[in-house]
Amino acid sequence: MKPVFRTVRRLIATGLLLVAASTAPLVGGASAGENVNPEINRHYQDPDFARWQSTFERPGREVYDQRHAIIEALDLKTGMHIADVGAGTGLFTRLFAQRVGATGKVYAVDIAQNFVDNILRTAREQDLTNIEGIVNDQQSTRLPGQSVDLVFLSDTYHHFEYPEAMLDSIHRALRPGGQLVIIDFRKEPGKSSDWVMSHVRANRDQVVDEVTAAGFALLREPQMLEENYFLIFRRR
């Protein structure tokens, strides 16, 4: 039997049942209103930007080493509107801003005010004028409805304390046919590090189940990363 959350969400998507999605349980048994990992973001309540920049933007971190290849795989166009959710120190925010040009727009979305403030500071220093910062919360991106063509999550999905609510918010923010990109750590017993096995809530297959149940279809999966999977979904 399929989990109730997935069944209810599919019924909502087809217009057969009008219920509040927040009453349905998540894959894995957590209800929509339950925090699936209350301690996961404790380090980001008041982060030291310089410290985390040296952690996130360093050789040896796979998404940093492959950042340009990741950008190329997304086939971005001038004028696109993109949301970098869980933007951190702004590594991808800045790359997106350069790629979409002056007619495009990039939202740097993060729960940490200090991260957002410093992303905007570094953007000014690099004469990037198409970046807007948003300090969000654990249950919403705070993005305007149908405002973006693509939502990008890099090592961020496993930090969602309320994944169902966040996926709802992302779905509302995307324009029809818009894309959701998720890059996150592979959680594979016997292969992944002890840190990943204890830190990351869901493996790749469970993430696909949760995201497709929330109104997305898996479009493609570039095979270019080793430590992370790379999923591209389309909003249904």
Secondary structure, DSSP 8 states (H G I E B T S, - for coil): ---HHHHHHHHHHTTS----GGGSB-TTS-BTTS-S-TTTTGGGSS--HHHHHHHHSSTT-HHHHTHHHHHHHTT--TT-EEEEET-TT-HHHHHHHHHH-TTSEEEEEES-HHHHHHHHHHHHHTT--SEEEEE-BTTB----TT-EEEEEEES-GGG-SSHHHHHHHHHHHEEEEEEEEEEEE---TTTS-HHHHHH----HHHHHHHHHHTTEEEEE-----SSEEEEEEEE-
